[in-house]
Amino acid sequence: MQVIESSKVYDVVIVGSGAGGGMATKILSEAGFDVAVLEAGPFFDPAKDEYRTQLRWPWESPRRGASSDRRSFGDYDAAYGGWNLEGEPYTEAPGTRFAWFRSRMLGGRTNHWGRISLRFGPLDFKRKSVDGLGDNWPIGYDDVKPYYDKVDKLIGVFGSKENIQNEPDGFFLPPPKPRLHELYYINGARKAGIPVIPSRLSILTKRINNQRGSCFYCGQCNRACSAYADFSSGTCLIFPAQKNGGKIELFTNSMVREVTTNKEGKATGVNYVNKLDRKEYHLKAKVVVMAASACSSARILLNSKSSVHQDGLGNSSGLVGKYLHDSTGASRSVFIPKLMDRKIYNEDGVGGMHVYTPWWLNDKKLKFPRGYHIEVWGGMGMPSYGFGFNPNNLNKIMGGEVGGYGESLREDVKKYYGAVLGVSGRGESIPQRGNYCEIDNNVVDEWGIPVLKFNYQWTEHEINQAEHMQDTFEQILEATGGILLGDKPGKDRNYGLTAPGEIIHEVGTTRMGNDKKESVTNKYNQLHDCDNVFIMDAGPFVSQADKNPTWTILALAWRASDYLIEQVKQRNI
């Protein structure tokens, strides 16, 4: 295929517009860099009516709100994408199950996530020193703390100061009060001796500037906020940078094939396929920032082969794609008869949990290392076709008629609406060199780009952790006075442990370190093998922690951007 050359040379080309790519765009453009941002999906702005799904009824949709290949979480979910994308396959090694979620739109997966915004703690950066497993990061909490502080103040996060070991406090907006189902959770957890604190979510309960509104409690954060009251990369980073005069050119529907290099091995830009005209283009740049997500960035690097980088760009260690790991996950729910026949009202809640349980057993000897937090769900969210509870299951418990429809079904829904409480664990897995993604040279996507092949197995550590989750869930939910739903999964089902990838927290494919033989980037997210390429997604993570990774992606991207600016000033790049 003939490659169409651009005449312009950008200071920086950024691949991906999610958390890391958005932060790099803001910091670098406002520092005066001429920036090109490539996104594999279309433009998206929830404030524009043609993109808005917020405050629309499910029945306004042709599918009545049901899921589709393009929107795995319902027709009105903000994220364009899912685990299976037409024309974009991936493969799995025999015996492997890995679910790879991709979001194709401006802002990437920041349009999808639950906005749980947790800092990694001091222990999370030095876990090998605690349990002897995996590796320590080459940096510690004190290195990242100034950037966590900046992210808190720039974007906004609600929460409360708790002074809990390994759960660092930040700069918090007022948290919303617990809703009725969350009060039942609090009561159950406290009876079981398990702590509960206000959640830490990047949703504005109070206005922080003139460009963004505050939450008005529609409960539809998954649809993206037209008032910009919740965090997504486009609305909170890229658009403000454009308004602040940043030189930013957006290239949407642009699928990057490879990073190009010269005969000395330095990056010269990227080749990409325009998905609309299906032609291939080359963008020239002095610096390339990869922020396409941990697996997508690894894929592009591995496909970027040259005479200097024969095994792929940045891969002299053979570690690009290695040490892939995702959060663990398991869930359980309970039916609370006391919450039947509730008066229907606006619960004045954000689109996410108001309370959660941080990991509380750091000092206990358990059958597994490290830990998990507990997320809480339920309440009176908007019902939608294809999601939510099945009233027939609850009719069986209550001795009611099973199989109703029409008026009978409507009455059942009203009767049980808001009477189910659920909990989910999200835990830390141990990075394994044998869990990885690689290029499958026998399969290409519709753009002719070789796809990823996944090799991944949970270990006994993660399975034992899921067992502990289920025991804890039962303890809490029984203490609510409700009736447990479904059976407790046993060892034959790995205690309900989700498949790797399903929690959408994959990290570690371009791990950072001081030794270039044992890592891909240095402690500033810069490739050891090519100093004008930086990785600003979750790829450089040495380990995951029991926390959602987004806040750390943002902090590290800001830190790496500051370092890049300084290196350019010193003419080291």
N, C-alpha and C positions, 0 to 999 in steps of 0.2 A: 504494500500500500504506500502511495506517495504521501509524504509528510509535508504539510503546509507550514512554512516557517513564519514566525512573527518577526517583525522588524524591531520591535521595542525590546529593550532589556530592562526587566523589573529589578528593583533592589531585592525583593523577596517574593517568591511564589509559595503560597500556603495551600496544601492539599488537604481539604476537609474543612467544614465550617461549624463543627460541633464545639464542645467546651474548650478544648485546647486550641483549635484553629481560630475560634472566635476571639479568645483572649489574645493570642498572638497578633491577630488582625488589629485589634484595638491598640495594644501597647506599641507595636511597631509602626503603624500608620500615624499615630499621634506623636511619635518620635521623629516623624518626617520621612519615613521610608515610603517608597512607591511600591504598593502591594497589589498582587494579583491573588485572588482566592478562587480555587477550583472546587466545585461541589458536584457530586455525581447525580444529584436530583434537581428538581425545579426550584425556582424562587418561592419564598413563602413569607407572608406577613399577616398574622392573625388579625391585625387592625383593619385590613382591607376586606371589604365585604365579600369579594370573590373567593377568599380563602377561609373565611370565618365559618366555623361549625359551632362555636359557643352560642348558647341561648337559642339553639334550634331544636325543635322536637324530633324525636326519633322517626316519627311517621312522615316527616318532610323528606326523608331519605328514600330512594328507590328500594333499598334493602331493609327499611324500617330500623336502621341502626345496627344491623347484624355485621359480622366481620366479613372481610373479603381478603383476597390475596394481597391487595395493596394496603389494607388496614387490618392487621391481625387482631386488634383490640376493639373492633367495632367500626362501623362506617364513619363515625364522627370523631374517632380518635385522631389526634393531630399528626401522628407519625405516618408518613408515607413509607411503607416498607414492611418488613416482617422477617420470619425465619426462612421463608421460601419465596424467592423473587423470580418471576418469569424471565428466562433468558440469562439468569445469573446463578448457575448451580454451584455447589461445592460437593466434595466427596468425603467419604469417611473410610478409614482403614477397617478391615474385618474386626468385628467385636467392639467397634467404637460407636458411641452415640454422642454427637456434639451438635447442639442447636445454635446456629449462628444468626443473630438478629442484625439486620442492617436497615438503617433509615436513610432514605434517598430524598433529601430536601435541604434547603438552606436552614442551618441550625442543627442538622443531623439528629442524633438521638437525644439532644437536649429538649426536643419537642415531645419526647415520649416519657421520660423518666418520672419517678415519684417525687422528685425535688427534695429528697432526704439528704441533707447537707451536713455531713459529719467530718470533723477533722480526724486524721490519724493521730494517735497519741504517741508519747515517747517510747512505749514498749513496742509499738507497731513497726517502728523503723529498725529495731534491734532485736528481733525475735530469736535469732540464733543464739544470742547471749542469754536468752531466757530458757529456751527449751532444747537448744542444740540442733534444731532442724532448719534446713534451708540456708539462707545467707542473710547477713545484716545489709541494710542499705549503706551506701557510702556517705550518706547524709543523715542527720538526726532531726528531731522535732524542732530544735532551736533554729536550724537552717531554714525551715519552711514556715515557722510561726509568723514572721513579719508579712509573708505573703498570704497566709490564711487571714490575718488581720485586714489586709488590704481588700481581699475578696469579700469578706463580711461587709465591709463598709461600702464597697462599690456596688455590690449586687443586692445585699440585704438578706438576712436570715433571722427567723424568729426562734426563740428558745429561752432558756433560763440558766443562770449561773448555778452550778451544782457542786463544783469542787470534787469531782469523782476521779479516782485514779484512772488514768489512760483515756479519759473522755474530756479533752481540753475544752474549756469554756471559750467563748468568743465574744463578739460584739453583737448583741441580740436585740431584735425588735420584740415587742410584747407578744407572747404566745396566745393563741385562742384558748378559750376555756374548754375543758372536756365535754363531749356530747354524751347523751344518755347511755349509749352502748359502751362508750369508753369508761364511764363511771362504773359500770358492771365489771369491766376488765380491771380497773384499779382495785376494786373491792376484792376480786378473785386473786389478783397477784399479791396483794398485801396479806391476805389470809395464808397464802402459800409462802410468804416470806421473801418475795421477789420484788425488787425495786421497780418503780415506774416514775418517769419524769416527763415533762413536756417535750414534744418533738422538736427537731431542729430542721425546718424546711425553708427553702429559699422562695418564700411567698411574702409579699409586703402586707403586713397587718397595719402598717403606718406608711404614709408617703415619705420618700427619701429624696426626691428631686422633682423638677418640673416636667421631666420627660416620661415619667412612669406614674400610673395611678396606684391606688391601694386596692386590696382585695375587697370585693363586694359580696363575697360568700355565695357565689353561684354553684360552687362545688364541682366545677367542670374543668379543673386544671389540665386534665388529660386532653382537652380539646384546644389548648393554647389560649392565652389570655389576650383579648383585644385591648385591654387596658394596660398591658405590659406589667401586670402586678406580680407575675411569677417569672422565674428565670428560664429563659432560653437564649441561646447564643445570638441569634439574629436580633431579637428585640432589645437585649441588654448590653450587647458588646458591639456587634457589627454596625447596626443602624446608628447608635450614638456616636461611634467613631466617624461615620460618614458625615453626621451633622456637625461634628467638631472639626471638620475640614480635612480629615484623613484622606490621602490619595489611595483609594481602594477601587479596584475593578473586579467585578464579580463575573465569573465564568460558570454559569449553572449548566446542568445536564452535560457535564464534562467528566467522562470516565478516564481516570489517569491510568496509563499503561505502565510507564517506567520513568525513573529519574535518569536523565541523560548525563554523561560525563565526558570529559576531554581525555586526551592521551596521558595527562598526568594523573588522572583519576578524580579530578575535581568536578563537582556538579555544575552543569551548565543550564539546567532547566528541567522541564518535564514534557513528555509526549502524552497527549490525551486524545480520546475519541469524542467528538461532538455527537451526542446521542440523537440529535435532531436531523443533522444532515449526513451523519454516519461517516464523516471524513476525519482524518487524523491530523492533528496540529502539534506544533512544537512551540512552547513558551520559553523564552530565555530569561534567566535570572542569575543574580550574583549569589543568592542563598536560597536553599529549598527547605521549607518546614513541612514535615510530614505530620499530619494530624487527622488521618483518615479513619482512625480507630485502631486498636492494637493489632487485630488480625489483618485489616485492609492495608495498613502501613507495611506490615511484614510481607504481605503478598506483593506489593509494589517493589519493595527493596529486593526481594528474591527474584523478581522478574527483570531487575535492572542489572543485567550482566554485561560485562565488557572485558576487554583484554586485561585491564587492571583489576577489576572486580569480577573474577571468573565465577565465583559462587553466589553472586548477588552483591549489591551494594551494602557495605557495612558488615559483611558476613565473614571476615577473615577468621573469626572465632568459631564459626559454624553454629552460632547460637541464635541467629535471626529465626524467629518462629518457635524457638525452644522455651521451656518453662511457662507455657501457656497455662493459665489457671483462672477459674471463675468462682464466684461465691457459691456456697452451698445453700440449699433451700428446702424447706418442708413446711407443711401447713396443717391446720385442723380448725374445725368450727364447732359452734354450739348453738342450739336453739334455746331461747330464753322465753318460756311461756308468759312470764310477767310483762313482756314487751309486746304481746299480742294486742291487736285492736287499738293501736296507738292513734292518738289524734295526729293528723298529718299537718305538718308545719315546716317552715324553713328552719333547719337546724343551725343556721348561722355558722357554717363550717367551711374551712378551706377544702380544696380537692385533695385531701390526704389526711393522714392520721394526726390527731392533736397530741397524743401521748405515745410513748414507746418504752421498752425496757432495754437499756444498754447492757452489755455483757457485765456480769456481776460476780464471776467466780475466778478472777485472775489468779488467786492464791490457793485454789483448791486443786487437789490431785484427782484427775479424772481419767477416763479411758481414752481420751483424745487430747491433743494439744490445742491451745488457743480457744476461740469461742465464737459466739454468735449474739446478735441482738434480736429482739422480738418486735415485729410490726403488728399493728392492730387495724382491723378493717370491719366494716359493717355500717349500720345506720340506715338513714333514709335517702340514699342516693337515687338519682333518676332511674327508674326501671328502663331496661332496654331489651329488645328482642334478642334472644340468643345468649344473654348473660344473666347473672344473678341466681336466685334460688329457684328450686322446683317446688311449688306449693304441694304437689302430690306427696312428696317425701314427708312433709310436715303433717299432712292429713293422715298419713299412716300412723304417725306418733300420737296424734290427737284423736284418732278414731273417727275421722271425718270421711266423707265420700271421696274416693280416688277417681280421677279421670274426668273431672268437670270441665266444661267449656262455656263460652258465652258469659251470661250473668253470674253463673256459679264460679267460673274462673276469676272473674273480676272481684267477687266477694272474697275468695281465697287470698288473692294477692293483697287486698286491703287488710285482711285479718292478720297476715303474717309479715306485712311490710315493716322493716326495721327491727325484726325480732331475732335476727341471726347475727352473731358475733364471730369473727374469725381472727386467727393469729397466724403469722408466718415468721419463721426463723430465717435469718440471713447470716451465714457464718463464713469463717476464714478457712480456706483450704491450703494445703502445704504445696508450694511450687515443686514440680517434678520435672527433671530434664526430659523424661520419657513422655511427657504430655506436650504435644507440639502441633503446629501446622506447617505444612510444606507445600511446594508446588506439585500439582498433579499434571504432568506433562502430556497426559493422554486426553485431557478434557479442557475445552476452552469455553468461555461465555459467548454471548451473541456478538460481542465486540472483538472476538478473536484473541482474548487475553487468557492465558493459562490460569486455571482456578486453584483454590486451596483444597488440600486434603488434610483431614483432621485425624489425629491419633491421640486418644484421651481415655483414661480410666480413673475412676475414683479409687482411693485407697481405703484401708480400714479406718484411718483417722477420720475421714469424712463420713463414713457409714456410721461409726460410733457416735459422732457428733449428732447426726440425724436421730439416732436412738434417744440421746439425751434430750433433744428438742421435743420429741413426741412425749416423753415422760413429763417434761415440764409443761407442755401444752395441756395435758390431761389434768395435772395438778391445778393449774390456773382455772381452766374452763369448768372443771367440776366444782370449784370453789365459788363460781358465779351463781350456782343454783340452777343452771340450765341442763339441757339434755344433749350430750355429745352426739354429733352427727357423723355418720360413716364409721367404719371400723378402724382401729388403730393398726397402721401398717407394721408388719413384722420384718424379721431379717430377710425373708424371701423376697420382699419388695424394697430392700435397703431402707426400711423405716420411712418410706415416702420421700426419700432424697430425690430431688429433681435431677434431670439430665444435665450434664455440663453444658454451659452456654445459655440455659433457659433463664437464668437470673439476669443475664445481659450485663455482667460486670467483668468480662474477660480482660485480663491484664498480662503483662510480663513477657511479651514476645521480643522485645528489644531492650532487655534489662540493663540498668545502669550499673557501673562499677568502676573501680580504680584500675583494675587489671584488664587490659584489652583482650587477653586470652580467655577471660571468664565473663566478659560482658560485651555489650554492643555500643552503649553510649557512656560518656563520662557523667559526672555528677551534675552537669548542667544540660543534660539531654542532647549533647552533641556527639555525633558519630565519631568513634575512635578512628575509623578508616577514612573519613572524608569530612574535614572540619567545616565545610560550608553546608552541611546537612544537619538539621536538628529534628528530633522526634518529640512532639508535644501532645501526644495522646497518652493512653494508659500503658503503652508498650514498655516504657522504661521502668515500670514498677518492679521492684525486687520481690515484694510480697503484697498481698491484698489487704490484710486486716479484716475485721468483721464489719467494716463500714463501707457504705457506698462510695465509689471512687471519684465521683465528679468534682467534689470540692478540692481534692488533692490534685486532680488533673489541672484545674484552674490555677491553683497556687503554683504548681511546678511550671506551667506554661508561662506565667507572669515572671517567675524567677529566671527561666531560660531566656525569655525575651529580653530582660534587663541585661543578662550576660551577653547575649548576641549584640545588643546595642553597644555595649562597652568594648567588645572585641572589634567591631567595625570602627569605632572611634580610634582605637589603638592600631588600626590597620593590620590586625592579626588575621582577618578574614578578607 
